[in-house]
């Protein structure tokens, strides 16, 4: 049985759905601060609580035959992490350490970690591979980076087995429309564009139009949520088959500018999207594009949604018929 922390959140819930379809047994832990009870499939046990609660973690491992943890639970607002770093270090790092120590006490030795390209900071080369220097520029990225260092140390000292997946821009929704992206506040570009198309917002902001890119706007690598779910499944299979601990970057290896994303979404929605050009935001690199060749070679991972229009279509389908 797999314990999925943060399994009621955007990425975690899509993994849970995917894992069930692979025949896995799953139990979800989520404090529902950002997760949604409705995102957990019927029949899956949802434990509402905090991963920093030592007694609760012991109870979960005692009462369930857990052989692995897939860990999504985290706060993920970069701007908030700058204004309230304590919240991020306590939740993303310290509470994760509590999960790892509960695993050690109960002799569970397989851990798949939802990491981020934010551990790299500003790129020194693009595309970004696993050997790219790590120098996170905000507390969110640092909180994930610290966990990666803990995992290295636990592997060396205790024989702890892990896979850390550093992904770029998660996007899209379940193609069957069962679950999707629902944040409050919403900060991700594609759902913001979709909400603008629906008239829920007056315009979409483009932060910076003078970058050294073909159209002057930032370029990002967008990866479909089900491709991320597949990668977590393959990572766990690697650990169960005795594979070594590893780090992998996940992306489509193709970047799209903000203007290109708006244009693709206009095509998908069949509507014109109002934009407002705004000054640059501090800390936004011009380009963030992954090199995912290691994941493809070692995990056998192959993204199914490599076309941005396909990704945007699933996001639009969800936005026009969302359940929560």
Secondary structure by P-SEA (a helix, b strand, c coil): cbbbcccccaaaaaaaaaaaaacccbbbbbcccccccccccccbbbbbcccccaaaaaaaaaaccccccccccccccaaaaaacaaaaaacccaaaaaaaaaaaaacccbbbbbccccccccccccccccccbbbbccaaaaaaaaaaaaaaaaaacccccbbbbbccbbbbccccccbbbbbccccccaaaaaaaaaccccccccccccccccccbbbbbbbcaaaaaaaaaaaaaaaaaccccccccccccccccaaaaaaaaaaaacbbbbbbbbccccccccbbbbbccccccccccccccccaaaaaaaaaaaaacccc
